[in-house]
Amino acid sequence: MVGSAGVSTPPQALFVSYTSLLGGAERILLDHATALPGPVVLACPEGPLAERARAAGIDVVALRNRRVELRASARDRLAMPLRMTAQGREVRRIAARRRPGCLVAWGMRALLSCAAGLRGLRPHRPLVFQHNDLLPSPLVGRAVRAAARRADLTIALSQAIAADLDPNRKLGVGIEVVRAGVDLTRFRPAGTPPSDPPSALLLGAIVDWKRPDLALEATALAARELPNLRLRIAGAPLAAAGSDLLAELEHRTQQPDLAARVDIDGRIEDVPAALAASTCLLHCADREPYGMALVEALACGRPIAAPAAGGPLEIVDASCGVLYPPGNARAAATALVDVVTRAPELGRGARARAEAEFDRQRARDRFRSLLEELVA
């Protein structure tokens, strides 16, 4: 049973998140936390994540909202250790009061905060590092690796993330890989992929590293062979910089080779319906650590065109999609034409791969068993 405010039983786990946003990694947090048999607590700033957690019955303790960006200005980088330490002290007070069986630092920033603030906590609480991203720079990499050595357990979302954290296996700690899955009853095939007109779906936040610009160029090139091809962009900016990027994308869609071919719909709530209305998923991020959108597409029986790197390289194989060299718009266009042309066949393979590799319940069971072994 998930804990709620006022529960006297010490929580099985205290999850710590630096962010108040509700992205893919945070949805996985909620998925795993709600599957644990005992009460859990989430420490995070107020915002969409805290709201969704409370709605799911999770006890939330609000952290102060601090700017803790790993890709920040020089001034921010100088202030970051102080902010990390301050957030760590907050977490330490919560841990001393709630007495959790273990602490789960959800992401690099949460790990750095916990490592900075939890030294000397008595009695010792096992620290779990849930690693969801690729390291942004060598400097941050050194800090994260040093902090990871103090974790009692490190869980990576993909083999790509694990290899990035410990490329030469010199970290001195074991890394367990638990790939997130989806609810195969909610994400399920909705008939043969539509082909008249064929439609590609780009699903994710409007941020530079997701490469929505590449999706537009690939679509323009693929349309030379598929004159009726359309592209639907489903996602919204996360910050002001994303708004500037969105304006650039909208301007590009007005050019003759893309005019009346692209729909930018913003954030959507019904992802299965969007996938059902699409022929395939187009993914363009050069450095995607995992890719929940890809797993969701597989479960809905939709083939994928994606870069041959990072998480997509582990999720997509020849039975369900086509991989192309990262950053290559012409190769992405060729892959897009291929998956659209073979959509019915690849769609069947997509669902089969989702059932074999990405069942949410198996991922939850594995995560739960790792924490239970550690706490026991």
URMOLIN-V389429 format. One record per pair of residues at least 24 apart in sequence whose ideal C-beta (glycine too) atoms are under 10 Angstrom apart, sorted by the first residue. I is the first residue (numbers start at 1). J is the second residue. Records with the same first field share a line. If there is no record, write none. Layout:
I->J + J
//
This chain:
1->36 + 37 + 38 + 39 + 57
2->33 + 34 + 35 + 36 + 37 + 38 + 39 + 40 + 41 + 53 + 56 + 57 + 58 + 59
3->33 + 36 + 38 + 39 + 40 + 41 + 42 + 57 + 58 + 59 + 98 + 100
4->39 + 41 + 54 + 57 + 58 + 59 + 60
5->41 + 54 + 58 + 59 + 60 + 61
6->59
7->38 + 39 + 40 + 41 + 59 + 98
8->39
9->38 + 39 + 99
10->38 + 39 + 41 + 98 + 99 + 100 + 101
11->36 + 38 + 39 + 40 + 41 + 42 + 58 + 59 + 95 + 98 + 99 + 100 + 101 + 102
12->36 + 37 + 38 + 39 + 40 + 41 + 100 + 101 + 102 + 368 + 371 + 372 + 375
13->38 + 39 + 40 + 41 + 42 + 100 + 101 + 102 + 103 + 104 + 125 + 126 + 128 + 368 + 371 + 372 + 374 + 375
14->40 + 41 + 42 + 43 + 59 + 61 + 91 + 94 + 95 + 98 + 99 + 100 + 101 + 102 + 103 + 104 + 105 + 114 + 125 + 128
15->40 + 41 + 42 + 43 + 44 + 53 + 58 + 60 + 100 + 102 + 103 + 104 + 105 + 106 + 110 + 128 + 130
16->41 + 42 + 43 + 44 + 61 + 63 + 87 + 88 + 90 + 91 + 94 + 95 + 103 + 104 + 105 + 106 + 107 + 109 + 110 + 111 + 113 + 114 + 117 + 118 + 127 + 128 + 130
17->42 + 43 + 44 + 45 + 47 + 49 + 50 + 53 + 63 + 104 + 105 + 106 + 107 + 109 + 110 + 113 + 130
18->43 + 44 + 45 + 63 + 65 + 66 + 67 + 68 + 69 + 70 + 83 + 84 + 87 + 105 + 106 + 107 + 108 + 109 + 110 + 111 + 112 + 113
19->44 + 45 + 47 + 48 + 49 + 65 + 68 + 106 + 107 + 109 + 110
20->44 + 45 + 46 + 47 + 48 + 49 + 50 + 51 + 62 + 63 + 65
21->45 + 47 + 48 + 49 + 205 + 238 + 239
22->47 + 48 + 49 + 50 + 51 + 52 + 53
23->48 + 49 + 132 + 204 + 205 + 238 + 292
24->132 + 157 + 180 + 204 + 205 + 289 + 290 + 291 + 292 + 293 + 295 + 296
25->106 + 107 + 130 + 131 + 132 + 133 + 157 + 180 + 289 + 290 + 292
26->52 + 53 + 106 + 107 + 132
27->52 + 180 + 292
28->106 + 130 + 132 + 157 + 178 + 179 + 180 + 181 + 290 + 292 + 360 + 363 + 364 + 367
29->53 + 58 + 104 + 106 + 107 + 130 + 132 + 180
30->55 + 56 + 58
31->56 + 180 + 181 + 182 + 183 + 360 + 363 + 364 + 367
32->104 + 106 + 130 + 155 + 178 + 180 + 360 + 363 + 364 + 366 + 367 + 368 + 371
33->57 + 58 + 104 + 106 + 364 + 367
34->58 + 364
35->360 + 361 + 363 + 364 + 365 + 367 + 368
36->101 + 104 + 364 + 367 + 368 + 371 + 372
37->368 + 372
38->100 + 101 + 371 + 372 + 375
39->98 + 100 + 101
40->100 + 101 + 104 + 371
41->94 + 95 + 97 + 98 + 100 + 103
42->104 + 106
43->87 + 90 + 91 + 93 + 94 + 95 + 98 + 100 + 103 + 106 + 110 + 113 + 114
44->106 + 110
45->87
49->106
59->98
61->90 + 91 + 93 + 94 + 97 + 98
62->90
63->87 + 90 + 91 + 94 + 110 + 113
64->90
66->90 + 109 + 113
68->108 + 109 + 110 + 112 + 113
69->109 + 136
70->107 + 108 + 109 + 112 + 133 + 135 + 136 + 137 + 139 + 140 + 141 + 143 + 144
71->136 + 137 + 140 + 209
72->136
77->137 + 139 + 140
80->109 + 112 + 140 + 143
81->112 + 116 + 143
82->116
83->109 + 112 + 113 + 116
84->109 + 110 + 111 + 112 + 113 + 114 + 115 + 116 + 117 + 143 + 147
85->112 + 113 + 115 + 116 + 117
86->113 + 116 + 117
87->112 + 113 + 114 + 116 + 117
88->112 + 113 + 114 + 115 + 116 + 117 + 118 + 119
89->113 + 116 + 117 + 118
90->117
91->116 + 117 + 118 + 121
92->116 + 117 + 118 + 119 + 120 + 121 + 125
93->117
95->121 + 125 + 127
96->121 + 122 + 123 + 125
98->125
99->123 + 125
100->125 + 126 + 375
101->125 + 126 + 371 + 372 + 374 + 375 + 376
102->126 + 127 + 128 + 152 + 153 + 371 + 372 + 374 + 375
103->127 + 128 + 129 + 151 + 152
104->128 + 129 + 130 + 151 + 153 + 155 + 367 + 371
105->129 + 130 + 131 + 147 + 148 + 151 + 154
106->130 + 131 + 132
107->131 + 132 + 133 + 144
108->132 + 133 + 134 + 135 + 136 + 140 + 141 + 143 + 144 + 147 + 148 + 165
109->133 + 140 + 144
111->143 + 144 + 147 + 148 + 150 + 151 + 154
112->140 + 143 + 144 + 146 + 147 + 148
113->147
114->147 + 150 + 151
115->143 + 144 + 146 + 147 + 148 + 149 + 150 + 151
116->143 + 147
118->150
119->150
124->152
125->152 + 375
126->151 + 152 + 153 + 371 + 374 + 375
127->151 + 152 + 153 + 154 + 374
128->152 + 153 + 154 + 155 + 176 + 367 + 370 + 371 + 374 + 375
129->153 + 154 + 155 + 156 + 165 + 173 + 175
130->154 + 155 + 156 + 157 + 178 + 367
131->155 + 156 + 157 + 158 + 161 + 162 + 164 + 165 + 175 + 177 + 289
132->156 + 157 + 158 + 161 + 180 + 289 + 290
133->157 + 161 + 164 + 165 + 287 + 289 + 290
134->158 + 160 + 161 + 163 + 164 + 165 + 209 + 287 + 288 + 289 + 290 + 310 + 311
135->161 + 164 + 165 + 167 + 289
136->209 + 287
141->165 + 167
145->170 + 171 + 172 + 173
146->171
148->172 + 173 + 175
149->173
151->175
152->374 + 375
153->370 + 371 + 373 + 374
155->366 + 367 + 370 + 371
156->289 + 290
157->289 + 290 + 291 + 292 + 311 + 363
158->288 + 289 + 290 + 291 + 310 + 311 + 312 + 313 + 314 + 315
159->310 + 311 + 313 + 314
160->287 + 288 + 289 + 290 + 309 + 310 + 311 + 312 + 313 + 314
161->289 + 290 + 310 + 311
163->310
164->287 + 289 + 310
176->366 + 367 + 370
177->314 + 366
178->362 + 363 + 364 + 365 + 366 + 367 + 369 + 370
179->290 + 295 + 311 + 314 + 315 + 357 + 358 + 362 + 363 + 366
180->290 + 291 + 292 + 295 + 358 + 360 + 363 + 364 + 367
181->292 + 295 + 296 + 299 + 354 + 355 + 357 + 358 + 359 + 360 + 361 + 362 + 363 + 364 + 366
182->271 + 272 + 292 + 295 + 296 + 297 + 298 + 299 + 300 + 354 + 358 + 359 + 360 + 363
183->272 + 296 + 299 + 359 + 360 + 361
184->298 + 299 + 300 + 351 + 354 + 355 + 358 + 359 + 360 + 361
185->299 + 360
186->271 + 272 + 296 + 299 + 300 + 360
187->271 + 272 + 275 + 276 + 295 + 296 + 297 + 298 + 299 + 300 + 301 + 302 + 351 + 354 + 358 + 360
188->272 + 276 + 299 + 300 + 301 + 351 + 354
189->272 + 275 + 276 + 299 + 300 + 301 + 302 + 347 + 348 + 350 + 351 + 354
190->272 + 273 + 275 + 276 + 277 + 300 + 301 + 302
191->276 + 301 + 347
192->279 + 301 + 343 + 344 + 347 + 348
193->275 + 276 + 277 + 278 + 279 + 280 + 300 + 301 + 302 + 303 + 339 + 340 + 342 + 343 + 344 + 346 + 347 + 350
194->276 + 277 + 278 + 279 + 343
195->226 + 228 + 279 + 340 + 341 + 343 + 344
196->228 + 279
197->226 + 227 + 228 + 229 + 230 + 261 + 279
198->222 + 223 + 226 + 228 + 229 + 230 + 278 + 279 + 280 + 336 + 337 + 339 + 340 + 341 + 343
199->228 + 229 + 230 + 231 + 232 + 263 + 274 + 277 + 278 + 279 + 280 + 282 + 340
200->226 + 229 + 230 + 231 + 232 + 233 + 262 + 278 + 279 + 280 + 281 + 282 + 283 + 302 + 305 + 336 + 339 + 340
201->230 + 231 + 232 + 233 + 234 + 263 + 265 + 268 + 271 + 274 + 275 + 277 + 278 + 279 + 280 + 281 + 282 + 283 + 293 + 297 + 302
202->231 + 232 + 233 + 234 + 235 + 262 + 264 + 278 + 281 + 282 + 283 + 284 + 293
203->232 + 233 + 234 + 235 + 268 + 271 + 274 + 275 + 278 + 281 + 282 + 283 + 291 + 292 + 293 + 294 + 296 + 297
204->233 + 234 + 235 + 236 + 283 + 284 + 285 + 288 + 291 + 292 + 293
205->235 + 236 + 237 + 238 + 239 + 242 + 267
206->233 + 234 + 235 + 236 + 237 + 238 + 239 + 241 + 242 + 243 + 244 + 245 + 246 + 249 + 264 + 266 + 267
207->235 + 236 + 237 + 238 + 239 + 241 + 242 + 245 + 285
208->241 + 242 + 244 + 245 + 285
209->284 + 285 + 286 + 287 + 288
210->235 + 242 + 245 + 283 + 284 + 285 + 286 + 287 + 288 + 293
211->283 + 284 + 285 + 286 + 287 + 288 + 307 + 326 + 327 + 329 + 332
212->242 + 245 + 246 + 248 + 249 + 252 + 264 + 282 + 284 + 285
213->245 + 248 + 249 + 252 + 284 + 329
214->282 + 283 + 284 + 285 + 286 + 307 + 326 + 327 + 328 + 329 + 332 + 333
215->249 + 262 + 282 + 283 + 284 + 285 + 305 + 329 + 332 + 336
216->248 + 249 + 252 + 253 + 255 + 257 + 258 + 261 + 262 + 284 + 329
217->252 + 257 + 258 + 284 + 328 + 329 + 330 + 332 + 333
218->282 + 284 + 305 + 324 + 328 + 329 + 330 + 331 + 332 + 333 + 334 + 335 + 336 + 337
219->253 + 257 + 258 + 261 + 262 + 282 + 329 + 332 + 333 + 336
220->252 + 253 + 255 + 256 + 257 + 258 + 261 + 262 + 329 + 333
221->257 + 329 + 330 + 331 + 332 + 333 + 334 + 336 + 337
222->282 + 305 + 329 + 330 + 332 + 333 + 334 + 335 + 336 + 337 + 338 + 340
223->257 + 258 + 261 + 333 + 336 + 337
224->257 + 333 + 337
225->333 + 334 + 336 + 337 + 340 + 341
226->279 + 333 + 336 + 337 + 340 + 341
227->261
228->261
229->261 + 279 + 333 + 336 + 337 + 340
230->260 + 261 + 262 + 263 + 278 + 279
231->258 + 261 + 262 + 263 + 264 + 278 + 282 + 336
232->262 + 263 + 264 + 265 + 268 + 274 + 277 + 278 + 282
233->262 + 263 + 264 + 265 + 266 + 282
234->263 + 264 + 265 + 266 + 267 + 268 + 270 + 271 + 274 + 275 + 278 + 293
235->264 + 265 + 266 + 267 + 268 + 293
236->264 + 265 + 266 + 267 + 268
237->266 + 267
271->296 + 297 + 300
272->296 + 299 + 300
273->300
274->300 + 302
275->299 + 300 + 301 + 302
276->300 + 301 + 302
277->302
278->302 + 343
279->303 + 336 + 339 + 340 + 341 + 343 + 344 + 347
280->304 + 305 + 321 + 322 + 335 + 336 + 338 + 339 + 340 + 342 + 343 + 346 + 347 + 350
281->305 + 306 + 316 + 321 + 339 + 350
282->306 + 332 + 333 + 335 + 336 + 339 + 340
283->307 + 311 + 312 + 315 + 316 + 321 + 323 + 332
284->312 + 324 + 326 + 327 + 329 + 332
285->309 + 310 + 311 + 312 + 326 + 327
286->310 + 325 + 326 + 327 + 328
287->311 + 326
288->312 + 313 + 315 + 326
290->314 + 315
291->315 + 316
292->358
294->320 + 321 + 350 + 354 + 358
295->353 + 354 + 357 + 358 + 360 + 363
296->354 + 358
297->321 + 347 + 350 + 354
298->347 + 349 + 350 + 351 + 352 + 353 + 354 + 355 + 356 + 357 + 358
299->350 + 351 + 353 + 354 + 355 + 358 + 359 + 360
300->347 + 350 + 351 + 354
301->343 + 344 + 346 + 347 + 348 + 349 + 350 + 351 + 352 + 354
302->339 + 343 + 346 + 347 + 350 + 351
303->335 + 338 + 339 + 340 + 342 + 343 + 344 + 345 + 346 + 347 + 348 + 349 + 350
304->335 + 339 + 346 + 350 + 353
305->331 + 332 + 333 + 334 + 335 + 336 + 337 + 338 + 339 + 340 + 346
306->332 + 335 + 339
307->331 + 332 + 335
308->335
314->357
315->353 + 354 + 357 + 358
316->346 + 350 + 353
317->349 + 353 + 357
318->346 + 349
319->345 + 346 + 348 + 349 + 350 + 352 + 353 + 356
320->345 + 346 + 347 + 348 + 349 + 350 + 351 + 352 + 353 + 354
321->346 + 347 + 349 + 350 + 353
322->346
//
